[in-house]
C-alpha cells in the first residue's frame, strides 16, 4: 500500500512542475513583448509624423499654385477691362474724327461755294420769268430722267446691305447711286440709310447732309466698305426715313435699292406707308418712293425668283401709290 502512494505523489509533483514551467514561459513572453513594444510604437510615430509632414508640404504647394492661378486670372480680367476701355476710347475717337471730317466738308472752299450758289441761281426763276412762263406746260420728259421724276429738293437712299447684295450686286449699287446723284445737279439735302434704318454717317443722324461735290464723293467712297447688318427687308428703312424726314414743306424723293423682301406682309407695309406718308394739298405725297430691283436671285440661282418676286410686288405697289417709279434691272453688269 505504501508503494502506491509514493507513485501518486511523484506524478502530482511532475504535473505541478509542468504547470509552473508553462506559467513561467508565458510570463517570459510577456516580458519580451513589453521590451520591444515601445520600439514599434516609436517607429509608428516617426512614420506618421513623416506622412503628415509630406501631406502638409503637398497642401502648401497646392495652395501656392491656387494663389498663382488666382493672380493670373485677376491680371487677365484687368487686361480685358483695360482692352475694352481702350477699344471704347478708340471707337469714340474714330467717331469724333469722322464727325470732324464731315463737319469740315460743310466749310468747303470759297470757289466751290460760289459754284454751288451759281448752280442754285440758274435753277431759280426770277419773278419776270415766272410771269412769262405762267401758262407754259413743259413736256414730262423735261423733268424726268429714265422715267423717274427729278423735281425733289431732298433725296434719301435706302440701301439693302445684306450678304446677297454685297456679294453679287455691290458694284452695280455704287454705279446706280452715282448715276442717280448725277441726275440731280443740286439738292438741299441728302441722306443715306440701310434697309434697317441705320445711318451711313452717324454724325448726321436725324438731319440732312449738305449737298456738295465732296459730300457726294464721300458717299461713294464710304459705300465701298459699308458693312452693316440687314434682314433683307426695306420696311424698316422706309418707315424710319418717312418718320424722321417727312415735312409738308419739303419735296423729298426716297430711293430704295434691294434684291428681295424676305419676310413680312406686303399689305401691312403698304398700309403703314399710307398712314405715314400723307398726301399734300396738291394731291401728291410729300415723299416720293422710287425703287430699283437687282436680279440677284435670278442670276445666282439659275433663273429662280425666290423672295425677289415679293420685293418687286411690294415696291411696285409702293411706287405707284407714292408718286414714284419702279425699275427692274435686267442684269448686274453695266450696260
Beta strands, then each sheet from edge to edge (+ up, - down):
strand 1: 144-145
strand 2: 148-149
strand 3: 154-159
strand 4: 189-194
strand 5: 252-258
strand 6: 287-293
strand 7: 326-328
sheet 1: 1+ 2-
sheet 2: 4+ 3+ 5+ 6+ 7+
end
